Amino acid sequence: MHVLVTGAGGMLGRELKAAFAEGWQVTALSRAELDVARWGDVRERVAEARPDVVVNSAAFTDVDGCESRVDHAMQINAIGAKNVAAAAEAIGAACVQVSTDFVFRGDAHEPYCENDPVGPESVYARSKYWGEVLCREVSSKLTIVRTQWLYGHGGKNFVETILRLASERDELSIVGDQFGCPTFCRDLAQGIRRLVEEATPGTYHLSGRGSCSWFEFAQRILELAGVTGVTVKPTTAAAFGRPAPRPAYSVLRNYHLELTLGDFVREWPEMLAEYLRERSAAN
């Protein structure tokens, strides 16, 4: 079996290459090697490689940056996603589109299931939502995987930001009124492989089990990393003042995943502990 991974230079793309390395032929294309917004290039590269599955992890994920770069966000996250799905469909390949918890409004009081009504509010959220819509229009073998609060090796993420700030300051103010679930890119990548191999196409949520606020996440990062002497205080999203709105509560329930493959996803603190152990060993 042959898989083609777009966005292969990012945190998730790197983990996808590793997840499919054993038993699969892998074609991994970074943003520099393939701009998903360029239909002709996407069609040519996919037709040339002729994979059985295309996994699109290419995305413009600067949530605040999307507010001022609307066209770019739509070209990458919506049109680019459609291009990848259409190119896969043209050769009879399956397609996996990675999406986000941001497609939900965030005003729920219990975890979102796959069929719950969406309500994207930010430019980033709308661009990812339209990516889902357009992919469904062109692909007959489409798997959409929504995830959230990603971190991983080799990229900018919340874990690295907290550890950097903790090395520079004695006190951190972290948003305490937004809730989600941290997810290690490795677990996501391995879960995507299982979906490709064992499940039928459809829409799935795949994020770490459990939930927390950004404030609680930061506390656990410092605790597991053994960082002392830094005070973490909660603040509000309104006080923090970001250009793009974020869902206040966007915890995902892996309902369809558990129904199909069983409850194999780890608790988020277990994922985080592994990431920090590996990070420490590498340093």
ROZA-918173 format. One line per field, with one value per residue: x, y, z negated of N, C-alpha, C in turn. Coordinates in steps of 0.2 Angstrom, whole numbers. Layout:
% residues N
neast X;...
nnorth Y;...
nup Z;...
caeast X;...
canorth Y;...
caup Z;...
ceast X;...
cnorth Y;...
cup Z;...
END
This chain:
% residues 283
neast 4;2;5;2;8;3;10;21;31;28;23;13;14;26;25;16;23;31;22;17;28;32;28;21;23;29;26;31;27;33;27;35;38;26;13;-3;-13;-12;-19;-15;-2;-5;-13;-5;6;0;-6;6;12;3;-4;-12;-19;-22;-16;-20;-12;-8;-10;-15;-12;-11;-21;-24;-18;-25;-36;-32;-27;-37;-39;-28;-30;-42;-38;-28;-34;-47;-49;-37;-38;-49;-43;-33;-42;-49;-39;-35;-47;-48;-39;-44;-41;-41;-45;-39;-44;-38;-46;-53;-58;-62;-73;-84;-96;-93;-101;-106;-110;-106;-95;-92;-100;-98;-109;-115;-122;-112;-103;-94;-84;-72;-61;-51;-58;-69;-63;-58;-69;-76;-67;-70;-83;-81;-72;-80;-89;-82;-75;-77;-72;-69;-62;-64;-55;-57;-48;-39;-30;-16;1;18;34;47;40;31;22;10;15;29;29;25;35;46;42;42;55;59;52;44;31;16;2;-12;-25;-40;-53;-56;-59;-53;-45;-29;-18;-6;3;8;0;-12;-7;-5;-17;-24;-18;-24;-37;-37;-33;-42;-56;-71;-74;-78;-84;-74;-69;-54;-45;-35;-40;-51;-51;-47;-43;-33;-26;-25;-18;-6;-1;0;10;22;23;25;37;45;47;50;47;39;25;8;-5;-23;-32;-44;-51;-56;-48;-36;-36;-36;-35;-43;-58;-60;-67;-76;-78;-74;-72;-69;-78;-73;-83;-88;-76;-73;-84;-82;-68;-65;-60;-46;-38;-27;-26;-25;-15;-6;-1;6;16;24;28;36;46;53;57;65;75;81;87
nnorth -6;11;28;45;60;76;92;88;93;98;97;87;81;75;65;58;52;44;36;28;22;8;-5;2;10;27;43;58;75;91;108;116;108;105;115;115;124;125;119;112;108;99;90;84;79;70;61;56;50;40;35;24;30;47;58;73;85;97;114;131;137;148;155;168;175;172;180;192;188;183;178;170;160;154;149;139;131;128;128;122;110;104;103;93;82;80;77;65;58;57;47;36;35;35;48;57;70;82;90;102;106;119;121;120;130;132;134;124;112;100;87;88;78;69;72;83;100;112;128;138;152;161;166;157;145;145;143;130;123;125;118;105;104;106;95;84;86;82;69;52;43;48;52;62;69;76;86;93;105;103;97;94;86;97;109;124;126;125;119;120;134;138;132;139;152;150;149;162;170;174;173;168;172;163;158;154;151;144;128;112;98;93;86;74;74;62;52;56;54;40;35;39;31;19;21;22;9;1;5;12;25;42;54;58;60;63;65;68;59;65;82;99;116;129;135;125;115;122;122;108;105;112;105;91;93;96;110;123;137;145;155;151;159;161;169;178;174;186;196;193;195;192;193;184;175;162;145;143;132;117;103;88;73;56;49;42;35;27;19;12;7;5;9;16;27;37;45;63;68;57;56;69;67;58;65;75;67;62;74;79;69;71;83
nup 0;3;-3;-1;-9;-12;-17;-24;-31;-43;-61;-62;-50;-50;-60;-54;-43;-50;-56;-46;-41;-43;-33;-23;-8;-7;-1;-4;-5;-7;-11;-3;7;12;16;10;14;28;41;53;50;39;44;54;46;38;47;53;42;39;27;14;4;-1;-12;-19;-27;-26;-30;-34;-49;-58;-68;-72;-62;-51;-51;-46;-34;-24;-11;-9;-19;-15;-2;-6;-16;-12;3;6;-1;6;18;16;12;24;33;28;29;43;47;41;27;9;-3;-16;-26;-37;-50;-62;-79;-79;-70;-77;-87;-101;-112;-119;-133;-135;-128;-110;-98;-82;-74;-78;-77;-67;-69;-64;-68;-68;-55;-52;-57;-48;-36;-37;-40;-27;-20;-23;-18;-4;-1;-4;7;18;16;15;7;-7;-22;-36;-49;-64;-75;-90;-99;-96;-98;-96;-91;-84;-80;-82;-96;-110;-121;-120;-120;-133;-141;-136;-140;-154;-157;-156;-164;-180;-183;-175;-165;-160;-149;-157;-154;-143;-135;-131;-123;-125;-112;-107;-92;-88;-93;-86;-72;-72;-75;-64;-54;-59;-56;-42;-39;-45;-46;-39;-27;-33;-45;-59;-76;-84;-97;-112;-127;-139;-147;-148;-154;-146;-156;-165;-158;-156;-169;-171;-162;-167;-179;-175;-168;-178;-182;-193;-204;-196;-195;-190;-184;-182;-168;-158;-142;-136;-142;-138;-125;-109;-91;-84;-87;-99;-102;-117;-123;-117;-118;-111;-108;-105;-98;-86;-82;-93;-93;-81;-81;-94;-111;-111;-112;-121;-138;-140;-149;-149;-136;-136;-145;-139;-128;-134;-141;-130;-124;-134;-134;-122;-123
caeast 0;6;1;5;6;5;11;25;37;25;23;9;16;32;23;12;28;34;17;16;34;32;23;18;27;27;28;30;28;32;24;40;38;19;8;-9;-17;-10;-23;-11;3;-8;-16;1;10;-4;-6;12;14;-3;-5;-19;-22;-18;-18;-19;-10;-6;-15;-13;-15;-10;-28;-25;-15;-30;-40;-30;-25;-43;-39;-23;-33;-46;-34;-25;-38;-53;-48;-31;-41;-53;-38;-30;-47;-51;-34;-36;-53;-46;-35;-47;-37;-45;-42;-40;-43;-37;-50;-52;-63;-65;-79;-90;-96;-90;-105;-109;-108;-103;-91;-95;-100;-97;-115;-117;-121;-106;-105;-88;-84;-66;-59;-48;-63;-73;-59;-57;-76;-77;-62;-74;-88;-78;-69;-86;-92;-77;-72;-81;-69;-66;-62;-62;-53;-56;-44;-38;-24;-10;8;23;41;49;36;28;16;8;20;35;29;25;42;50;40;44;62;60;47;43;24;13;-5;-14;-32;-43;-60;-57;-58;-52;-41;-22;-17;0;3;10;-6;-16;-5;-6;-25;-26;-16;-29;-43;-36;-33;-47;-62;-74;-74;-83;-81;-71;-65;-48;-41;-34;-46;-52;-52;-44;-42;-26;-22;-24;-13;0;1;3;16;27;23;28;43;49;49;48;48;35;18;4;-12;-28;-35;-49;-49;-57;-43;-30;-37;-33;-39;-48;-62;-59;-72;-75;-79;-74;-70;-72;-79;-71;-89;-88;-70;-74;-89;-79;-62;-64;-57;-39;-35;-24;-28;-20;-9;-1;2;10;21;28;32;41;51;57;60;71;81;84;91
canorth 0;18;34;51;64;83;96;83;96;100;93;81;78;71;60;53;48;39;31;24;19;1;-9;6;15;33;49;64;81;97;114;118;103;105;120;112;129;125;113;109;104;94;84;81;75;64;56;53;45;35;32;21;35;53;61;80;88;104;119;137;136;154;157;176;178;171;186;197;185;179;174;164;155;150;145;133;127;126;126;117;103;102;101;86;77;79;74;58;55;56;41;31;35;37;54;59;77;84;96;105;108;126;121;121;137;132;136;118;111;93;86;88;72;71;74;89;106;116;135;141;159;164;165;150;140;145;140;123;121;124;112;99;104;105;88;80;86;79;63;47;39;53;52;68;68;82;85;99;107;99;98;88;88;100;114;129;123;128;116;124;141;138;130;145;158;149;151;169;174;171;172;167;172;159;158;148;150;140;121;108;92;92;80;73;73;55;48;57;50;33;34;40;25;14;23;20;2;-3;8;14;32;45;59;55;65;60;69;65;58;70;89;104;123;131;136;118;112;125;119;101;105;113;100;85;95;98;117;126;144;149;155;151;162;161;175;176;175;193;200;191;200;190;195;179;172;155;142;143;125;113;97;83;66;52;44;37;32;22;14;8;4;4;15;15;34;38;51;68;68;52;59;74;64;54;70;78;63;62;81;79;65;74;89
caup 0;4;-5;0;-14;-11;-23;-28;-35;-49;-66;-61;-44;-52;-63;-49;-39;-55;-58;-40;-38;-42;-29;-18;-4;-9;2;-9;-2;-12;-8;2;13;15;13;11;17;35;43;58;47;35;49;57;41;35;53;54;37;39;20;13;0;-2;-19;-18;-34;-24;-33;-37;-56;-62;-69;-72;-56;-46;-52;-41;-27;-23;-5;-10;-23;-11;3;-8;-20;-9;10;6;-3;11;23;14;12;31;36;25;33;50;48;37;21;3;-5;-23;-27;-44;-52;-68;-84;-78;-66;-82;-90;-107;-117;-122;-140;-135;-122;-104;-94;-75;-70;-81;-72;-67;-69;-64;-69;-65;-48;-52;-58;-42;-31;-39;-38;-20;-17;-24;-13;3;-1;-3;14;24;14;13;1;-11;-29;-39;-56;-68;-81;-93;-103;-94;-100;-94;-90;-77;-77;-87;-100;-117;-126;-119;-122;-140;-143;-135;-144;-161;-157;-155;-168;-186;-183;-169;-165;-155;-149;-161;-153;-136;-137;-125;-125;-121;-108;-104;-85;-87;-94;-80;-66;-73;-75;-57;-51;-60;-52;-35;-38;-48;-46;-33;-27;-37;-49;-65;-81;-86;-101;-118;-131;-145;-145;-153;-151;-144;-162;-168;-153;-157;-176;-170;-158;-171;-184;-172;-166;-184;-182;-199;-205;-192;-197;-184;-186;-176;-166;-154;-135;-134;-145;-134;-119;-103;-86;-82;-92;-100;-105;-124;-125;-111;-119;-106;-110;-100;-98;-80;-83;-98;-90;-76;-83;-102;-115;-111;-113;-128;-141;-137;-153;-147;-130;-137;-149;-134;-124;-138;-142;-124;-124;-139;-132;-116;-125
ceast 4;2;5;3;8;6;16;30;34;25;19;11;22;30;19;17;30;28;16;22;35;26;20;24;24;30;26;32;27;29;29;40;31;15;1;-14;-17;-13;-18;-6;1;-10;-10;5;6;-5;0;14;9;-3;-12;-23;-18;-21;-15;-18;-8;-12;-11;-16;-14;-17;-29;-23;-21;-35;-38;-27;-31;-42;-34;-26;-37;-43;-31;-30;-44;-51;-42;-34;-45;-48;-35;-36;-49;-45;-34;-41;-51;-42;-38;-44;-42;-41;-44;-39;-43;-41;-49;-58;-66;-71;-85;-90;-93;-94;-109;-107;-106;-100;-95;-94;-99;-103;-118;-117;-115;-108;-98;-88;-78;-65;-56;-53;-68;-70;-59;-64;-77;-72;-66;-79;-86;-75;-75;-89;-88;-75;-77;-79;-65;-67;-60;-61;-52;-52;-43;-32;-18;-3;12;30;42;44;34;22;15;13;26;35;29;32;47;49;42;51;64;57;46;35;21;5;-8;-22;-35;-50;-61;-55;-58;-48;-34;-21;-10;0;4;4;-11;-14;-6;-13;-27;-24;-22;-35;-43;-36;-39;-55;-65;-74;-79;-80;-80;-68;-60;-44;-40;-40;-45;-52;-48;-44;-35;-22;-20;-18;-7;3;4;9;22;28;27;35;48;51;46;50;44;28;13;-3;-17;-30;-41;-47;-50;-51;-37;-30;-33;-38;-44;-52;-60;-65;-71;-75;-79;-71;-73;-73;-78;-77;-88;-82;-71;-79;-87;-73;-61;-61;-50;-35;-33;-27;-23;-14;-3;3;8;16;26;32;37;47;56;60;66;77;84;88;96
cnorth 6;24;40;56;71;86;92;86;98;95;86;77;73;65;55;49;43;33;26;21;12;-2;-5;9;22;39;55;70;87;103;116;114;103;110;117;117;129;119;109;105;98;88;81;77;69;59;53;48;39;31;29;26;41;56;69;83;95;109;126;138;142;157;165;178;177;177;191;195;180;175;168;159;151;146;139;129;124;124;121;110;100;99;94;81;75;76;66;54;53;50;35;30;37;44;55;66;79;90;98;106;115;126;121;128;137;134;130;117;103;92;85;81;74;74;81;95;110;123;139;149;163;163;158;145;140;142;133;120;120;119;106;98;102;98;83;80;83;72;58;42;43;51;59;67;75;81;92;99;103;101;92;91;92;106;118;126;126;125;119;131;142;137;136;151;157;150;158;173;170;170;172;168;168;159;152;147;147;133;117;101;92;86;80;71;65;51;49;54;43;31;35;34;19;15;21;13;-2;-1;11;22;35;51;56;61;60;65;65;64;63;77;93;111;124;132;129;114;115;122;112;101;106;108;94;87;96;105;119;133;148;149;155;154;162;168;173;178;183;197;199;195;197;192;191;176;165;152;142;136;121;106;92;76;61;47;39;33;26;17;10;4;2;10;14;22;35;45;56;69;63;54;64;72;61;60;73;74;63;69;81;75;68;80;87
cup 0;2;-3;-5;-12;-17;-27;-32;-42;-55;-65;-55;-45;-55;-59;-45;-44;-56;-52;-38;-38;-39;-24;-14;-5;-4;-2;-6;-6;-8;-2;8;16;12;15;14;25;38;48;55;43;39;52;52;39;41;54;49;37;32;19;8;0;-8;-18;-25;-32;-27;-35;-44;-60;-63;-69;-65;-50;-46;-47;-34;-25;-16;-5;-14;-19;-5;0;-12;-17;-2;10;4;2;17;22;14;19;34;34;29;40;52;44;30;15;1;-12;-24;-35;-46;-59;-73;-83;-74;-71;-85;-97;-113;-120;-129;-140;-128;-116;-100;-86;-72;-73;-76;-73;-68;-69;-64;-67;-58;-47;-52;-51;-36;-31;-37;-31;-17;-18;-19;-6;4;0;4;19;22;12;8;-3;-19;-32;-46;-59;-74;-84;-97;-102;-96;-97;-93;-83;-75;-83;-90;-107;-122;-126;-121;-129;-143;-142;-139;-152;-162;-157;-161;-175;-187;-176;-170;-159;-155;-152;-159;-145;-138;-131;-127;-121;-118;-105;-97;-84;-87;-88;-74;-67;-72;-67;-53;-52;-57;-45;-34;-40;-48;-40;-33;-31;-41;-56;-69;-83;-90;-108;-122;-137;-142;-150;-150;-149;-151;-165;-164;-155;-164;-175;-167;-163;-177;-181;-170;-172;-185;-189;-199;-200;-194;-190;-187;-180;-175;-161;-147;-133;-137;-141;-128;-113;-97;-84;-88;-93;-103;-113;-127;-119;-112;-114;-109;-104;-99;-92;-80;-87;-96;-85;-78;-90;-105;-116;-112;-120;-131;-140;-142;-151;-141;-131;-141;-144;-130;-128;-140;-136;-123;-128;-137;-126;-117;-130
END
